[in-house]
Amino acid sequence: MIQLSSAILLRAEGISKSFPGVKALSNVNFSLRRGEIHSLMGENGAGKSTLIKVLTGVHERDEGSFYLEGKPINPVSPQDAQNLGISTVYQEINLCENLSVAENIFIGREPKKRGRIDWKEMNRRAEKILSERLKIKIDVTKILSSYSTAIQQMVAIARAVDISSGVLILDEPTSSLDKNEVKQLFEVMTKLKNEGMGIVFISHFLDQIYEITDRITILRNGEQIGEYETKEISRSQLVSKMIGREWGENSNQENKNTRKEVQQVFVSAQNLGRRGMISPLDFTLRKGEILGLAGLLGSGRTEFAKVLFGIEKADQGVLTIDHQQIRNMTPKAAVDMGFSFCPEDRKVEGIVNDLSIRENIILGLQTKRGLFKYIPINEQREIAQKYIELLSIKTPNMEERIDNLSGGNQQKVILARWLATDPKLLILDEPTRGIDVGSKAEIRKLILDLAAQGISILFISAELEEMVACCDRVIVLRDRKKIGELDRTEMSESRIMDMIAEGEPIHET
């Protein structure tokens, strides 16, 4: 435990917050120094987002106090927090894609001249903020949607920095960025830190936490577990404190090594592809096998998964399922054949926000049975309760709206939806993205257990350590082409990266 210096910019003391059936925060303390990057760490549901929302006036706290530069504050809305110099940039970029970059930076604060918006001045100031403070030179008159996710993230930060006089909160800002884009963001964060800004950084990527932060505050089940200098706490200690038990970093590898070799082919493809999405490729997936798709963003991983499931129609090649040739795959046909698909973007393509946990869980099974074979409510409850218990979904009850759950628990609900259909194949596209270490471990273990039961799994992940820990084989993609395969004996993070970088062909298995 560290001793805090007197240079405290923001302080929270004894913060508590309850929702119906849930104690989200219990007597939490937190401090942010001027000119530091401080990470909030914890499993999904630990209270990180609730603390941020209470601090920025989204939720009203039940108990406790906030102090900014030693003076008590009481933000009652995000606008109120911004007026105090506290700005937040969330994981889902909350900007207007149909407006220009400059308009997004100054929306609601446009410079005026003779009662009208001074476009020339607004564009000049937007360019100045981006170039001088963030070292980015772009055309600020262009529509925001014409730029990459990384640039849009920088525009959101530019807006927040221009509003904020001291505190910047970044909630999962790197979840959609590639390695070079993360590097650019970290350069911006370091510059702002050196200017004296206090930055709260929330991320599930341990490498990033250790690269960029000065201190870490750990939350678990709504309580503060400790506050540490980043350089003084090891990764295994950090994870153990987050999940509340000792962490065995090699447990997944040990589980995988005990798995038996699988032989019987369930799905195979010859020359399967779609023009403009994925070049024709051959592949096989055996019963009870975990087959990984590895590659950088844009390599064709998600595109191939969508072609396989019938979301996108293959325009060449033959797909064979259980010895039956399929030439016109559709999502309905895929479900009927035992396929299930957990998409990369769970908020857009996975969960249905307005429905309860129970309703989200039974969606897949109801689709499989058909519109006119309604599942009785008692059966729905039995199914939902079964998978809530099986997957340890943290919720006060099954009728809670799914958008009230943490990201990790939302992911478990999507898994529950497809497990309820008794699948033969699970397509998992980034199933652990944006969730905490503890939930990741639970989902990885579940994947291994399902494969042991004979379910085939197509596994997509940007985290190569996760690939090596879980997969029996890995297909490596680059530029939307298959460049080779690695089996269990050949697999390593460095080997996969070498293939991606060099495009080296590897033997087929």
N, C-alpha and C positions, 0 to 999 in steps of 0.2 A: 504494500500500500504506500502511496506517495504522500508527501506533505505538499499541500497547495501553496503556491506563491501568493503574494498580495495583489498581483496584476490580473484580477478576475474581471472579465468583461460582462459575462452573463452568469447568473447563479439561480438554481432552483433548489428550494428547501422543502422537504416533507410533502412532496406532491402526491396526492391520492386522487383516484378517479374510478368510479364504478359505473357499469352498465347493467341492465337487467340480467341477473344471474352470473355476472362476471365482475371480479375485482381486477380491473385492468392495470392500475398502478397503486402501489401501497408504500407510502412514506419514502418516495424516491428523491435522492439528492443528485445534483449534477452541476458541474461548473465548466465554463469555457473561458480560457485566457485570451487576451488580445494577441493576435499574431501566432495562433496555433491551429492545427487541424486535429480535431478530436472526434474519435469514432464512437458511435453508439452501437454496441454489439449485443446480440441475443437471438434466440430462436424466433421464428414467426409466432406471434402471440405473446412475446416476452414483454411488450409494452413500448417498444421504440416509437412506432408511429403514433401511439396515443400520447406519449410525452410531447412529441413534436406538435401534434394537433392541439393539445392543451396550451402549450407555449405560444402558439400562433393564433389562438382565439377561435379555432374551429370547434373545440369542446370547452365547456366550462369546468374547471377543476372543482373537486369537492373540498379539498384541503390543501394547504401549503402556500408558498409565496415565491414570486419571481423578482429578481433584482437585476437591473441593467446599469452597469457602472456604479453599483452601490445604491441605486435609487429603486424603490419598489415600483413595479409595473403590473398592469392588469389588462392585457390585451383581450378585447371582447370580439375581435374579428380578424381575419387575415389582413384586411386593409389597415386596421388599427395597429397590428404588429409591424406592418411595413412602415407606417408613419413613425414608429419607434426605432426603425432601422434594422428590423429583422425580416429577412426574405427567405422564401423556401422555393426550391426547384424540385419537383417530384419526378418519380420514375416515368410516369406517363406525361409526356410533354404537353403542358396545358397552354397551347398557343393557338392562334387562328391561322391555319395553313393557307387560307385564301387571301390573306393580307400580305403586304410587303414586310420585309425584315424590319425596316424602320418603324412601320406602323405597329408591329408587334412589340417592339422595345418601348414605344411611347404610348401605347393604347391607354386611353383615359387620362393621359398627361401631355397631350400634344401641344407643342408650342404654338401660340396664336399671334396673329398680326391683324389688327383692325377687325377683330372678332372672328377671323377665319384661320384655319390651320395653315401655319407657315411651313409648307412642304420642303422648301429649300433648307430652312434651318433644321427641321426635323431630320432630314437625310444627312446633313452635315454632322449633327450631334451623334447620330447613330454610327456613322463611319468612325468618328473620333473615339467613341466608347469601345467599339470592337477592335480598332487598330491599336489604340494606346493602352487599354487595360487588358485586352485579351489577345493582342497580337494576331488578329485575324483581319484579312483584307478581302472583303466580298462586296458585291453590288447590293447595297441595302435597298434599292428600289425594286428588286426582283421579288416575286411571290415566294413566300417561305417554303411552300411545298416543292419548289424546284431544287431545294438543297437537301443534302443527306441528313440522316438522323443525327449524326454527330454535330453538324453545323446548327441544326435546329436546337440541339441541346445547348450549344454555346450562345445562341440567341436568347434562350430562356435565362441563362446565367447572366448575360449582358443586361437584360432587363432587371433581374434581381439585384445585380451589383449597382446599377444606376439608382435604384430605389433605396438600397440598404446603405447605411452609414457605418455598419459595424459587424453584423452577424449574418452569415450566409449558411443556410441549411441545404445540403444536397442529399436527397433521398434516392438511393440506388441510381446514380447518374450514369454508371458505366455498363448497365445491364445489356444495352443494345449496341455497344461500341466495340470496334475491333481493337487490336493491340496498339496500332499507331494512333488511333483516335483517343484511346485512354491516355497514352503518353502526352498528347497535346492537351488534354483536360488537366492532367497533373501539373503540367508546366504553368497553366493558367492559375490553378489553385495555389501553387507555390508562390507565384507573383503576388496574388492577392494576400496571402499570408504574410509575405515580406512587407506589404504595404500597411500591415497592422490589423487586417480583418480577422475575425474569429470564424472558423469554418467547422460546422458539424457535418461529418461525413458518415453516411450509412451505406454499407455494402456487405454482401455475403461472400465476397472474394477475399480470402485470407491473404493472398499474395499482395493485393492492392492495399489492404489495411497496413501490412508491415512495410510497404514501400513508401506510403505517403503520410501516415498519421504520426502525431507526437504522443498522444495519450488515448486510452481506451476506457470507456465505462461499460460494464457488462450488466445487462438486465436479464432476469429469469423469472417467469411467472409473475410479472408486474413488480418485482422487487429488485433493488440495486444489490448486485453481488459484490462489486468492487470497482475501484478506479486505479488504473495502472499506467505507468510509462510503457509505451509500446515496446521499447527495446529491452524491458525487464521482464516480460512475460512470454514464455515459449508458446508455440502454436498448440501443442498438446495440452498445456495448462489452460490456455484460452478456451479451447473447445470443451474441455472437461468442466470448466466453470459455467459455460453456456448451457450445457445439457444436464449438468448436475450429477455426472458420474464419470468414472475413468474412461478415457477414450482409447480404443485400440485401433490405431491408424491402419493396420494391416488386416483387419478382420475381413473386409470384403475379398481381399486377395486370397486369404486362407479358405474362405468359403468357396471361391471359384475353383481353387485347385483341387477341392474334394469332389467336384462335379464329374460325372461320368461322361465319356464321349457319346455323342448322339449321332445316329446314322440315317434314320428314315427321313427322306426329303418330304417336306410339307408344301412348300412354295418354290417354284423355279421360274426363271424368265430367260427367254432367248431374244436378244436384240431388242429389248424393250426400251422405248424412249418416246419423247415428244419434242418435236422441232421447237427450238427457242427456249426449252426448259431443261431437258436432260438428254445428253447424247445416248444412243442405243447402248445397252449393256446387258451382260449375262450375270445372273446370280442364282444362288440356291440358299434356301433357309430350311433347316431341318427341324423336326419336332423337338421341342425342349431346348432349342439352341438360342443363344443371345448373339445376334449379329449386329455389329456396330456400323454406322455410317459416319466416317470422319472426314473433315475438310473445313476450310475456312468459310466465313460467311459468303454466300453467293456461289458456293462450290456445287450446289445442286442437291444437297441432302434433303431439304424439305420438299423440293420439287419432285424428287423421286418417290418420296413417301406419299405424296398426293396422287401421283400417277398410279402407284400400286393400289391405293385405296379407291381409285376411281373418281376422285374429286376433279382431277384433270385427266382428260381422255388421252391415252396413248395413241399415237398415230402410226406406230410400227411395232413389230415384235409380237411375241406370243407369251402369255402368262399361263402357267399350269399350276392348279391348286388341287392337291390330293389326287393327282393323276388325271384331272379333268382340265382340258384346255378352255381358257376364257379369252374371248377376243373382244368383248365389249363390257369391261368392268364399270360398274356404277357403285356409289356408296351403299345403296340399298342391297345390291347383289353382294357386296363385300361383307356387310353385316350378316346377311343370310348365310354366308359361307364361314362365319366365325371370326371375321376380321374386326378389329377395334382400333380407333385412332385417337390418341391424346395429342392435340395440336400444340404448336410452339407458343402461340399467344392465347393463354387460357382466358384472358379477360374478354377478348374479341371473338374467338372461335370456340371457346370451351364452355365457360359457365353461362347460365342465363340469370342475369342479375336480379330480375324481379321475382324469381322463384325461390322456394325454400330449399334447404339441403335435401330433404326427402324428395322433392319434385325433381331436382337436378340428378339425383342418384338413379331414379327409375326411368329417366328419359330414354336411355339406350335400349332397355328391355321393352319399354312400351313401343318403341319404333320397330323392334324385331318382331314383336307379336302382332303388330298392325293396329291401325286406328280404331277398328271396331271390336277389338278384344281388350277392353279396358281392364287394367289391373285394379282389383278391389283395394280400397284404402287400407284395410287391415294387412293385406299382403304387402302393400307399399311400405307400411311402417315396419313390418318384419324384415324386409329386405334392407331398408335404410338403417335400422338398428344393427343388423348383422355387420354391415360394412363400416359403420361408425365405430363399432367395437373392434373389428378386425384391423382397421387402419389407424386406430387411435385418433380419430378426428375430434379435435377440441371444439366443442360447442355446448351451450347450455341445453339445447334441445334440437331435434331434427326439423322443427318448423321455423327455425331462425333463417332469415334471408342469407343466401350464400355470400353476398357482397359484404356482409358483416364479419366474415372469417378472414384470417390471415392468408397470405399467399400460399404458404405450405399446406394449409388445411383445405384451401380451394383446390389445390392440385390433387390432394387425396380424394376429394369428392369426385373429380373427373375420373380418377382411377377406379373408384367404387362404381361409377356409372357403367364402365365397360366390364368390370369383373362380374357385375350382376348379370351380364349377358352370357356368361360361361364361354369366354372367347377361346379360340384356338390360336389366334395371332394377335399380339399387342404391338401396335406401332406407337412408340413413345418418342415424341419430338421435344427435346430439351425438357424432360420431366422434372428436373431439379433446378432449372434456372430461376434465380431470384428468390430462392428459399434458403432457410438457415441450415447450418451444418447438421444439427440433430435430425431435422426432417429429411435431409439428403440421405443420411445414414439409414433411416427407416425405409425410404423408398428404394434405395439400393438393395437392402436386404430383401424387401418384398419382391423385387425383380428376380433376384437369384432364387427365391423360394418358388415363384411362379414357374420359372424355367424348370426347376426340379420336378414340378408337377406335370411337365410335358407341354406347357404353353410355349409357343415360339414367340420370340421378341425381336423386333427391329428397333434398335436403340440409337438415337441421335443425340449427341452431346458435343458442345464446344470444349468441354473440359476433358483433356486427354487422360488425365489421371483416373477419371471416372470410367472412361472407355477401357483402359487397361485393367481396372479393378473388376469390371463386370462382364466383359465380352469374351465369347469363345473365339470369334473371328471378327475382323474389321475390314470393311471395304473402304478404301481411301479414294476420295473424289477431289478433283481439281478442275476449275474452269468448266464445271458441269459435265465432266467426263470421269469415268472410272479409270484410275491409273494403277490399281492393283489391290491385292488382299494380303493380310497377315493373319496367320493362325495363332493359337494360344502360345506356342513355343517361341514365336518370332516377335510378339508384341512388346513394345515399350513406347513411352512417350517420345523419346528421341528418334526412334525408328519411324514412327508415324510422321513426325515433323520433317524428317529428312525427305520422306516420300512426297509430302505436300510441297516442300520447297523446291525439290529437284525434279519432281515428276517422274521419279524412277519406277519403272515397271517391275512388279513382283509376280512370282508364279501364282497361278490360280489354284485354289484348293478344292 
